[in-house]
């Protein structure tokens, strides 16, 4: 939960580097919250008859910038530009981003800053 809150504190920070754990814990908790909100939206839909999905929409808009920010910082950690994130818009080619996000950090300082693993140690 600490990683999730850390990403939210860096709401619109697009520079620097993010460790794998920061990115993947944020993604894992984010998926859990989306699933819970989907169930709540389905219950609201059943009671009211409105097919809106308002809770998921509000949450999605709220975490859009932090999600983009942590993704860009994760790409920076693998010594890639944040512009690589645009691959997600291309069908099937966006799967390459999964490989980039799963790679280990660049062990030495790079254009985007110090290795975050060394900063914590």
Secondary structure by P-SEA (a helix, b strand, c coil): caaaaaaaaacccccccccaaaaaaaaaaaaaaaaaaaaaaaaaaaacccccaaaaaaaaaaaaaaaaaaaaaaaaaaccccccccccccccccaaaaaaaaccccccccccccccccccc
